[in-house]
Every structure is written in structure tokens, then in C-alpha cells.
Amino acid sequence: MALSEVEVDRQIAQMKSFIEREAQEKVDEINAKAEEEFNIEKARLVQQEKLKIMSYYDRKEKQVELQRKIQRSNKLNQGRLSILKARDEELGAIMEDTKNRLAKMTENEAKYKTFLQLLVTQGLCRMLEKNVTLVCRKVDKGLVEKVLPDAIKKYKEISKKDCQVNISSSFLPAESAGGVELFAQEGRVRIQNTFESRLDLIGGQMLPEIRTELFGVNPNRKFSD
């Protein structure tokens, strides 16, 4: 039985409605999936940027902490250097004061004469040379001429050797505290027996004791020298 035109139109309308409904459902499904994927990607990007920001500020925080440690270390080092400088200045002042006191000893001719003779004899014993040139302060030349024979005599008794000592026409600096220098073999052999050289030698040997006496025991120093 043939369908009437009304029934045909109604079926067509139903089919059209069905297709439109399915199409809408498909569109809704696609939109929902797209929305879900968008939200997932957005969350991923947000998390990624969040991690970047956290990593950036973490590096910054570490840099700031490192800078603080460096500044703290620099301040500690500066403090230590200041203390060491002050100690060195104190030791230098003590050595200078001792040098000045030694220089004043030369004002006592009898005491200085005895000491000068010992310095000459000691220098000759250290050299053990036959021909020696002696250098002294200009102001001490007369005194050296007086003690030289006895100094040579004492040297001969100790070493069983002979020697010839000439006083140089050149002199120690005027600011020298006193004492003598001895030369042999055209200056290749030199013995310093001035007050300054003796003070430097004794000061170097006694430096650990002087430090301890002035500043106490250093807990960070493993050795005493």
C-alpha cells in the first residue's frame, strides 16, 4: 500500500530529526573530548610552568645562600687577617724596641767591647778562612782595632788555624745597631754578625714562644714552629 504524502513527509521529518540528534550528540561528544583534552593540556602547561618557576626560585635561593656563605667567609677571613696583621705589627714593634735597646748597649764601651770581640771570634770560627775582610760601623772602627788582636788569638786557640783580618774601608750603614760582617774569597763567603742579624736569628727561633707568651696558645696551630 502506497504511503500518503503526509506519511512520507512525517517519516522524512523523523529521519531528519534522528540525523540531527545524532549529529548533535556527535558534536557534543567531540566538544566534550576537546574540552577534556584542552583541560588536560592546560593543566600540563600550568604544571610545567609552575615547575619552571619553582626551579628558578630554588636556584635563586641557593645562589643567595651561597652568596651569604661567601660573604660570611670573607668577613671571617678579613677578621683573621686583621688579627694577624695586628699581631705582626706587635711583634715588629717588639723587635724594633729590642733593636733600639741593643743599639743603646753600644754606649757602654766596656760591655760593647767584650761583645764585639765575641762576635768577631764567632764569625772567624764560622768562616775558617785564612784571609778575611771585616766590615763594621765607622764609629766602631777604633774599638774593632782594639779587640781584633784578642779575637784572632782566641780564634787560633779554638781552630788551631792562622788567619789574616783586614778592616774594610767600607762601613756598615750609620743606622746599623752594631756588630760586624765578615767576607772572604772576594765576597763569595759572607758571615753576618751584626746586632740585626743576631736579633733576626734569635727572633725567628723564639717566635713560637713569643707568640704564645703574647697571644696564648693557638688551638688551630698543629705545630709550634
C-alpha positions as CSV (number, residue, x, y, z in Angstrom):
1,M,0.0,0.0,0.0
2,A,1.5,3.3,-1.1
3,L,2.2,5.9,1.6
4,S,0.4,9.1,1.5
5,E,2.3,12.2,1.0
6,V,1.7,13.2,4.6
7,E,3.2,10.0,5.9
8,V,6.2,10.4,3.7
9,D,6.7,13.9,5.0
10,R,6.4,12.6,8.6
11,Q,8.9,9.9,8.1
12,I,11.3,12.2,6.4
13,A,10.9,14.6,9.3
14,Q,11.6,11.7,11.7
15,M,14.7,10.7,9.8
16,K,15.8,14.3,9.7
17,S,15.2,14.7,13.4
18,F,17.1,11.5,14.1
19,I,20.1,12.6,12.0
20,E,20.2,16.0,13.6
21,R,20.0,14.5,17.0
22,E,22.8,12.0,16.3
23,A,24.8,14.8,14.7
24,Q,24.3,17.0,17.8
25,E,25.3,14.1,20.1
26,K,28.4,13.7,18.0
27,V,29.2,17.4,18.1
28,D,28.6,17.3,21.9
29,E,30.9,14.3,22.2
30,I,33.6,16.0,20.1
31,N,33.2,19.2,22.1
32,A,33.4,17.3,25.4
33,K,36.5,15.4,24.3
34,A,38.1,18.6,23.0
35,E,37.3,20.3,26.3
36,E,38.8,17.4,28.2
37,E,42.0,17.4,26.1
38,F,42.2,21.2,26.4
39,N,41.9,21.0,30.2
40,I,44.5,18.2,30.4
41,E,46.9,20.2,28.2
42,K,46.2,23.4,30.1
43,A,46.9,21.5,33.4
44,R,50.1,20.1,31.9
45,L,51.3,23.5,30.8
46,V,50.4,25.1,34.1
47,Q,52.2,22.4,36.0
48,Q,55.2,22.7,33.6
49,E,55.4,26.5,34.2
50,K,54.9,26.0,37.9
51,L,57.9,23.6,38.0
52,K,59.9,26.1,36.0
53,I,59.1,28.9,38.4
54,M,59.8,26.7,41.4
55,S,63.1,25.6,39.9
56,Y,64.0,29.2,39.1
57,Y,63.3,30.4,42.6
58,D,65.1,27.4,44.1
59,R,68.2,28.3,42.1
60,K,67.9,31.9,43.2
61,E,67.5,30.8,46.8
62,K,70.7,28.6,46.5
63,Q,72.6,31.5,44.9
64,V,71.6,33.9,47.7
65,E,72.6,31.3,50.3
66,L,75.9,30.7,48.5
67,Q,76.5,34.4,48.4
68,R,75.7,34.7,52.1
69,K,78.2,32.0,52.8
70,I,80.9,33.6,50.7
71,Q,80.3,37.0,52.4
72,R,80.4,35.4,55.8
73,S,83.6,33.5,54.9
74,N,85.1,36.8,53.5
75,K,84.3,38.6,56.7
76,L,85.8,35.8,58.8
77,N,89.0,35.9,56.7
78,Q,89.2,39.7,56.9
79,G,88.8,39.4,60.7
80,R,91.6,36.8,60.8
81,L,93.8,38.9,58.5
82,S,93.2,41.9,60.7
83,I,94.2,39.9,63.8
84,L,97.3,38.5,62.1
85,K,98.3,42.0,60.9
86,A,97.9,43.4,64.4
87,R,99.9,40.6,65.8
88,D,102.6,41.1,63.2
89,E,102.7,44.8,64.0
90,E,103.0,44.0,67.7
91,L,105.9,41.5,67.1
92,G,107.5,44.1,64.7
93,A,107.3,46.7,67.4
94,I,108.9,44.4,70.0
95,M,111.7,43.5,67.6
96,E,112.3,47.2,66.9
97,D,112.3,48.1,70.6
98,T,114.8,45.2,71.2
99,K,117.0,46.5,68.4
100,N,116.9,50.0,69.9
101,R,117.9,48.6,73.3
102,L,120.8,46.7,71.7
103,A,121.9,49.9,70.0
104,K,122.0,51.6,73.3
105,M,124.2,48.8,74.7
106,T,127.0,50.2,72.4
107,E,127.0,53.3,74.6
108,N,128.6,51.2,77.3
109,E,132.0,50.8,75.8
110,A,133.4,48.2,78.1
111,K,130.3,45.9,77.6
112,Y,130.2,46.5,73.9
113,K,133.9,45.9,73.5
114,T,133.6,42.4,75.1
115,F,130.5,41.6,73.0
116,L,132.3,42.9,69.8
117,Q,135.3,40.7,70.4
118,L,133.0,37.6,70.8
119,L,131.2,38.5,67.5
120,V,134.4,38.7,65.6
121,T,135.8,35.4,67.1
122,Q,132.5,33.7,66.4
123,G,132.5,34.9,62.8
124,L,136.0,33.7,62.2
125,C,135.2,30.3,63.6
126,R,132.2,30.0,61.3
127,M,134.3,31.0,58.3
128,L,137.6,29.1,58.9
129,E,139.2,31.2,56.2
130,K,142.9,32.4,56.1
131,N,142.2,35.9,54.6
132,V,139.1,37.8,55.9
133,T,137.8,41.3,55.4
134,L,135.9,42.8,58.3
135,V,133.2,45.4,57.9
136,C,132.0,47.5,60.9
137,R,130.3,50.8,61.6
138,K,132.5,53.8,61.0
139,V,132.0,54.8,64.7
140,D,133.2,51.3,65.8
141,K,136.4,51.2,63.8
142,G,138.7,52.3,66.7
143,L,137.1,49.8,69.0
144,V,137.3,47.0,66.5
145,E,141.0,47.7,66.1
146,K,141.4,47.3,69.8
147,V,139.6,43.9,70.1
148,L,140.8,42.4,66.8
149,P,144.1,41.0,68.2
150,D,142.4,39.2,71.1
151,A,139.7,38.0,68.8
152,I,142.2,36.5,66.4
153,K,144.2,35.0,69.2
154,K,141.0,33.3,70.6
155,Y,140.2,32.0,67.1
156,K,143.6,30.5,66.7
157,E,143.3,28.8,70.1
158,I,139.9,27.3,69.1
159,S,140.5,26.4,65.5
160,K,144.3,25.7,65.5
161,K,144.4,27.8,62.3
162,D,146.0,31.0,61.3
163,C,144.2,33.9,59.7
164,Q,144.7,37.5,58.5
165,V,141.9,40.0,59.1
166,N,141.8,43.4,57.3
167,I,139.3,46.1,58.3
168,S,137.4,47.3,55.2
169,S,137.4,51.0,54.2
170,S,133.7,50.5,53.6
171,F,131.4,50.6,56.6
172,L,128.0,49.3,57.8
173,P,125.1,51.7,57.4
174,A,125.1,54.5,60.0
175,E,121.7,53.3,61.2
176,S,123.0,49.8,62.0
177,A,122.7,48.9,65.6
178,G,126.2,47.5,65.8
179,G,128.3,44.3,65.2
180,V,130.3,43.2,62.2
181,E,130.2,41.4,58.9
182,L,133.0,39.2,57.6
183,F,133.9,38.4,54.0
184,A,136.3,36.0,52.3
185,Q,137.1,34.7,48.9
186,E,136.4,38.1,47.2
187,G,133.0,38.4,48.8
188,R,131.7,34.9,47.9
189,V,131.7,33.9,51.6
190,R,129.9,36.2,53.9
191,I,129.1,36.0,57.6
192,Q,126.6,38.5,59.2
193,N,127.2,39.0,62.8
194,T,125.5,42.3,63.2
195,F,123.1,43.0,66.0
196,E,120.2,43.0,63.5
197,S,121.2,39.6,62.0
198,R,121.6,38.1,65.5
199,L,118.2,39.5,66.5
200,D,116.6,38.2,63.4
201,L,118.1,34.7,64.0
202,I,117.1,34.6,67.7
203,G,113.7,36.2,67.0
204,G,113.0,33.5,64.3
205,Q,113.9,30.7,66.7
206,M,111.9,32.1,69.6
207,L,109.0,33.3,67.5
208,P,106.6,30.4,68.6
209,E,107.4,31.1,72.2
210,I,106.9,34.8,71.8
211,R,103.6,34.3,70.1
212,T,102.4,32.0,72.9
213,E,103.6,34.4,75.5
214,L,101.8,37.4,73.9
215,F,98.7,35.9,72.4
216,G,98.3,32.5,74.1
217,V,98.2,29.0,72.6
218,N,96.6,28.9,69.1
219,P,94.2,25.9,69.1
220,N,94.3,25.9,65.2
221,R,98.1,25.6,65.0
222,K,99.2,21.9,64.8
223,F,102.9,22.7,65.1
224,S,104.8,25.2,67.2
225,D,107.2,26.4,64.5
